[in-house]
Amino acid sequence: MDLRQLRVLVMVARHGSITRAAEAVHLTQSALSLQLKALQQSVGTPLFRRTPRGMELLPAGRALLPHAQAALTAIESFEAAASALSTQVSGRLRLGTILDPDFLRLGALLGLMLERHPALHVDVSHGTSGWALSQVRGGELDAGFYLGVPDDRRLHTAVLTAFRYRVTAPRAWKERVARADFATLARLPWIWTPPDSVHNRLLSAKFAALGATPRIAAQVDVEPSMLDLVRAGVGLSLVRESLARAESRAGRVALTPITLDTELALVCLERRRKEPALATAFALAEEIWRADAG
């Protein structure tokens, strides 16, 4: 006995007709009849009888039908599980992160990876935007989040969202900066960042356009420290718009009119973009951000 014979038993019982059962399983009537005959010989007893209304199950057929259906269901479940395994991704993904995990949707991304691809292990490293990019270029990271769109054909870039920075000041400077243009703000003390950070890239371009040199009161490399220094009255800094507004409503900082726009992207080497782990990471990240945008 084989699976084809079990399918014949189920189809003939379901349709009550050799003709309709043969059509359902794409066999000729004679081929289906031979399969049914072979099954009845295997079990040693007739399973159907012919009547004017078609094929009718005999007691032996009624007894065996649930077992045939269960066997076929089990095979279908096995095939589905095997198919799912063939599409699962395994291995190791080294991912570079920046900013804070909530902004990156990092928890959602890692959770979705674990749910759909439990054999994929993710190692997460944190640093500045430029650091993540250099690590991807050098092969120390497989993929990394980046602020902006790098001008590098060696890289594959997926822009996940656009967002805005606000030039933010100590709360004591509120009246002083409320209507100030960038030329005025450029003369005030600034909290500066390393060259590989997005803050440095954005602000350096603004200062260069003015032909001005920033007055650097302090230099830090993480956003929470930058915000702490603004609160402490040390100088101006770029703060993400949503965070800057929340800090302003709480009375901890003052907002200037100056905003600068950038993007959050995920990057990897172009030549590696189709590797299963990387293709999976990009697809899931884009899925999460599309869902949030919707």
Backbone torsions as a table, in degrees:
resi	resn	phi	psi	omega
1	MET	NA	144.5	177.3
2	ASP	-138.6	179.1	-175.2
3	LEU	-63.2	-33.6	179.5
4	ARG	-61.9	-37.5	179.1
5	GLN	-68.5	-37.7	177.5
6	LEU	-65.2	-37.8	177.8
7	ARG	-65.8	-37.3	177.3
8	VAL	-62.6	-45.0	178.2
9	LEU	-56.5	-47.7	-177.5
10	VAL	-66.2	-42.6	-176.8
11	MET	-68.6	-41.5	179.1
12	VAL	-66.0	-40.7	177.8
13	ALA	-64.2	-38.3	-177.8
14	ARG	-70.1	-43.6	-173.7
15	HIS	-93.8	-19.1	-179.9
16	GLY	65.5	21.8	-175.3
17	SER	-156.3	134.4	175.4
18	ILE	-64.1	-41.2	-177.2
19	THR	-62.0	-52.3	-177.1
20	ARG	-68.5	-35.7	178.5
21	ALA	-65.5	-39.7	179.1
22	ALA	-63.0	-40.3	177.7
23	GLU	-63.6	-38.5	-176.8
24	ALA	-67.2	-34.6	-177.4
25	VAL	-103.8	8.0	175.5
26	HIS	60.2	46.9	174.7
27	LEU	-123.4	160.0	170.6
28	THR	-74.4	160.0	179.7
29	GLN	-61.9	-37.8	-178.7
30	SER	-68.5	-39.1	179.0
31	ALA	-65.8	-41.5	179.4
32	LEU	-65.7	-39.9	179.4
33	SER	-62.3	-38.7	177.9
34	LEU	-65.3	-39.6	177.8
35	GLN	-63.7	-43.6	-180.0
36	LEU	-65.0	-40.4	177.8
37	LYS	-62.5	-42.1	180.0
38	ALA	-64.6	-38.7	178.9
39	LEU	-64.6	-44.7	-179.0
40	GLN	-64.9	-33.0	176.1
41	GLN	-69.9	-34.9	-179.8
42	SER	-65.7	-40.7	-177.4
43	VAL	-86.2	-14.1	174.3
44	GLY	82.7	16.4	-179.7
45	THR	-158.5	148.6	176.4
46	PRO	-64.5	145.3	-179.3
47	LEU	-111.0	-22.6	-178.9
48	PHE	-133.5	161.6	167.0
49	ARG	-135.6	148.3	-179.8
50	ARG	-82.7	136.8	176.8
51	THR	-132.4	167.3	177.2
52	PRO	-57.6	-24.8	-178.4
53	ARG	-91.4	-5.6	179.7
54	GLY	130.6	-152.0	-176.8
55	MET	-90.8	129.1	-178.4
56	GLU	-119.7	133.8	179.3
57	LEU	-67.1	134.1	170.2
58	LEU	-85.9	168.0	-179.7
59	PRO	-51.7	-40.1	178.8
60	ALA	-64.3	-40.0	178.1
61	GLY	-63.9	-42.9	178.2
62	ARG	-63.1	-35.1	-179.0
63	ALA	-70.8	-36.6	-175.5
64	LEU	-88.0	-20.9	-175.9
65	LEU	-56.5	-47.4	180.0
66	PRO	-60.6	-34.1	-180.0
67	HIS	-70.5	-37.9	177.0
68	ALA	-64.9	-42.7	178.4
69	GLN	-63.2	-41.6	179.0
70	ALA	-64.5	-39.6	179.6
71	ALA	-64.4	-43.7	179.4
72	LEU	-65.7	-39.5	177.2
73	THR	-62.7	-40.8	179.3
74	ALA	-63.9	-40.4	178.6
75	ILE	-65.4	-41.5	178.3
76	GLU	-62.6	-40.0	177.7
77	SER	-64.5	-40.9	177.7
78	PHE	-61.9	-45.5	-179.8
79	GLU	-63.6	-38.8	178.6
80	ALA	-65.3	-41.4	179.1
81	ALA	-65.2	-40.9	178.6
82	ALA	-64.8	-39.2	178.2
83	SER	-64.6	-41.0	179.2
84	ALA	-63.8	-39.6	179.4
85	LEU	-63.2	-36.2	-178.4
86	SER	-68.8	-20.6	179.4
87	THR	-99.8	-4.9	178.6
88	GLN	-78.0	147.4	-178.8
89	VAL	-103.0	138.1	177.5
90	SER	-127.2	174.8	179.4
91	GLY	110.4	-153.8	-174.0
92	ARG	-129.9	135.3	176.8
93	LEU	-122.6	121.8	177.7
94	ARG	-97.8	113.1	-171.1
95	LEU	-116.9	128.9	177.0
96	GLY	-96.0	131.7	-178.1
97	THR	-117.9	160.0	179.6
98	ILE	-139.8	174.6	177.7
99	LEU	53.5	-147.2	179.7
100	ASP	-106.6	151.5	-175.4
101	PRO	-58.5	-36.0	-178.5
102	ASP	-62.9	-43.2	-179.3
103	PHE	-63.8	-37.1	-178.8
104	LEU	-77.2	-10.2	-170.1
105	ARG	58.6	35.6	-173.6
106	LEU	-65.1	-42.7	179.6
107	GLY	-61.0	-42.5	178.9
108	ALA	-64.3	-40.5	-179.5
109	LEU	-65.0	-48.4	-178.9
110	LEU	-66.8	-36.3	177.8
111	GLY	-63.9	-41.1	179.6
112	LEU	-68.4	-38.2	176.2
113	MET	-61.5	-44.5	-179.2
114	LEU	-65.1	-38.9	-178.9
115	GLU	-66.9	-44.5	-173.5
116	ARG	-92.8	-26.2	-176.7
117	HIS	-137.8	70.4	-174.7
118	PRO	-63.1	-17.3	179.3
119	ALA	-87.7	-0.4	178.0
120	LEU	-93.3	117.8	-179.5
121	HIS	-98.0	130.0	-177.3
122	VAL	-113.1	125.1	172.6
123	ASP	-102.5	124.4	-176.4
124	VAL	-108.8	130.5	175.2
125	SER	-124.6	145.1	-174.7
126	HIS	-116.7	140.6	177.0
127	GLY	-170.0	-164.4	178.1
128	THR	-80.0	168.0	-178.6
129	SER	-59.8	-47.5	-179.9
130	GLY	-66.2	-34.3	176.9
131	TRP	-61.7	-46.5	179.9
132	ALA	-59.1	-42.0	-179.2
133	LEU	-64.5	-44.3	-179.4
134	SER	-65.4	-35.3	178.4
135	GLN	-68.0	-36.5	176.0
136	VAL	-66.7	-46.1	179.3
137	ARG	-59.4	-38.9	-177.0
138	GLY	-83.5	-6.8	179.3
139	GLY	87.0	1.8	177.4
140	GLU	-73.8	-27.0	173.9
141	LEU	-120.3	148.4	176.1
142	ASP	-81.6	-36.9	179.6
143	ALA	-152.9	159.9	179.3
144	GLY	-157.2	151.8	172.4
145	PHE	-77.2	145.7	-177.9
146	TYR	-143.9	146.4	178.0
147	LEU	-101.3	116.0	-174.3
148	GLY	107.4	-175.6	177.9
149	VAL	-121.1	107.2	-176.8
150	PRO	-66.2	137.8	178.7
151	ASP	-89.5	79.0	-174.0
152	ASP	-152.5	111.9	-177.7
153	ARG	-68.6	-14.5	178.0
154	ARG	-75.3	-9.5	-174.6
155	LEU	-109.2	143.9	168.0
156	HIS	-99.2	126.7	-174.8
157	THR	-124.8	129.8	173.2
158	ALA	-115.6	114.4	177.5
159	VAL	-79.1	120.2	-176.8
160	LEU	-89.6	-37.8	179.5
161	THR	-164.5	156.8	170.7
162	ALA	-102.2	145.9	177.2
163	PHE	-150.2	179.1	-170.0
164	ARG	-131.8	141.7	170.4
165	TYR	-102.0	150.7	175.5
166	ARG	-119.7	131.7	171.1
167	VAL	-68.9	120.8	-171.4
168	THR	-120.3	142.3	-172.8
169	ALA	-124.6	162.2	171.7
170	PRO	-57.7	147.2	-175.2
171	ARG	-62.1	-26.7	179.5
172	ALA	-68.8	-16.2	-179.4
173	TRP	-94.6	10.8	-170.6
174	LYS	-52.3	-52.3	-178.2
175	GLU	-67.8	-33.4	-176.5
176	ARG	-68.0	-33.4	-173.4
177	VAL	-109.3	-3.7	-170.9
178	ALA	-57.0	-35.5	-178.2
179	ARG	-123.4	18.0	-174.7
180	ALA	-74.9	142.4	171.3
181	ASP	-88.3	176.9	-174.5
182	PHE	-68.4	-32.2	178.6
183	ALA	-60.3	-38.6	177.9
184	THR	-69.8	-45.0	-179.7
185	LEU	-64.4	-30.5	-177.7
186	ALA	-61.6	-22.7	-178.8
187	ARG	-85.6	-6.6	-178.7
188	LEU	-91.8	164.9	177.9
189	PRO	-67.2	144.0	-178.6
190	TRP	-125.4	148.0	168.9
191	ILE	-91.6	116.8	-172.2
192	TRP	-101.2	166.9	-177.9
193	THR	-133.1	164.1	179.3
194	PRO	-61.7	158.7	-176.5
195	PRO	-59.4	-25.3	-176.6
196	ASP	-89.3	10.6	179.4
197	SER	-97.5	155.4	179.3
198	VAL	-66.9	-33.3	178.6
199	HIS	-60.2	-43.5	179.6
200	ASN	-64.3	-44.2	-179.2
201	ARG	-61.7	-46.2	-177.7
202	LEU	-67.4	-46.3	-176.7
203	LEU	-73.2	-36.3	179.1
204	SER	-61.5	-37.6	177.4
205	ALA	-64.8	-39.7	179.0
206	LYS	-66.5	-44.8	179.2
207	PHE	-65.5	-38.7	179.1
208	ALA	-63.5	-38.8	178.7
209	ALA	-62.8	-30.2	178.4
210	LEU	-86.3	-13.0	-172.5
211	GLY	68.7	30.0	-175.1
212	ALA	-111.4	161.3	176.1
213	THR	-116.3	129.4	-177.5
214	PRO	-69.4	145.2	170.2
215	ARG	-87.4	105.1	-173.2
216	ILE	-91.8	113.2	179.1
217	ALA	-86.6	-30.2	179.0
218	ALA	-163.6	158.1	176.5
219	GLN	-129.6	129.2	178.7
220	VAL	-136.1	167.5	-176.1
221	ASP	-123.4	7.3	177.1
222	VAL	-131.9	143.6	-174.4
223	GLU	-63.1	-39.9	178.5
224	PRO	-58.4	-37.4	178.5
225	SER	-68.1	-38.3	177.3
226	MET	-60.0	-45.9	-179.4
227	LEU	-65.9	-38.7	177.1
228	ASP	-59.9	-39.9	-179.8
229	LEU	-70.0	-35.0	174.2
230	VAL	-62.8	-47.2	178.7
231	ARG	-58.7	-35.0	-177.5
232	ALA	-78.5	-4.3	176.9
233	GLY	88.4	14.4	-175.0
234	VAL	-74.8	-41.1	-177.8
235	GLY	176.1	-170.6	-179.8
236	LEU	-85.4	155.0	175.6
237	SER	-157.0	162.7	169.8
238	LEU	-84.4	133.0	177.1
239	VAL	-134.4	139.6	177.3
240	ARG	-53.5	137.2	-171.8
241	GLU	-52.3	-46.8	-177.9
242	SER	-62.9	-40.8	-179.9
243	LEU	-71.4	-39.6	179.4
244	ALA	-62.1	-41.8	179.8
245	ARG	-67.1	-39.1	178.0
246	ALA	-64.2	-41.4	178.0
247	GLU	-65.9	-37.3	178.6
248	SER	-66.7	-42.8	178.4
249	ARG	-62.6	-31.1	178.3
250	ALA	-81.2	-2.5	177.3
251	GLY	77.0	21.4	-176.8
252	ARG	-98.1	-20.2	179.9
253	VAL	-141.8	171.6	174.2
254	ALA	-117.5	146.3	-179.6
255	LEU	-101.0	140.0	171.6
256	THR	-98.0	169.9	177.7
257	PRO	-78.1	-6.4	-169.5
258	ILE	-88.1	126.2	176.0
259	THR	-125.9	152.7	177.0
260	LEU	-133.6	134.2	-175.3
261	ASP	-101.1	146.3	174.6
262	THR	-153.0	-172.4	-177.6
263	GLU	-131.5	154.0	168.8
264	LEU	-100.8	125.6	-177.8
265	ALA	-130.5	160.9	170.9
266	LEU	-115.3	132.1	-174.1
267	VAL	-128.1	152.0	170.3
268	CYS	-152.7	172.2	175.4
269	LEU	-67.5	134.6	-178.4
270	GLU	-55.4	-41.6	-176.7
271	ARG	-68.5	-12.4	-178.1
272	ARG	-109.3	1.2	-169.7
273	ARG	-60.6	-25.5	-177.6
274	LYS	-92.5	1.4	174.9
275	GLU	-62.3	139.3	-172.4
276	PRO	-52.9	-45.4	-177.5
277	ALA	-65.0	-41.7	-179.1
278	LEU	-71.5	-43.9	177.9
279	ALA	-59.5	-38.2	178.0
280	THR	-65.5	-45.7	-179.2
281	ALA	-60.3	-44.4	-179.6
282	PHE	-66.3	-43.7	-178.8
283	ALA	-62.7	-42.9	-178.8
284	LEU	-70.3	-39.8	178.0
285	ALA	-61.7	-44.9	179.2
286	GLU	-66.4	-36.1	176.6
287	GLU	-61.0	-44.7	-178.8
288	ILE	-64.2	-45.5	-178.7
289	TRP	-70.5	-33.6	174.0
290	ARG	-63.4	-41.6	179.3
291	ALA	-63.5	-40.9	179.5
292	ASP	-67.3	-37.7	179.7
293	ALA	-68.4	-30.7	179.8
294	GLY	-76.5	NA	NA
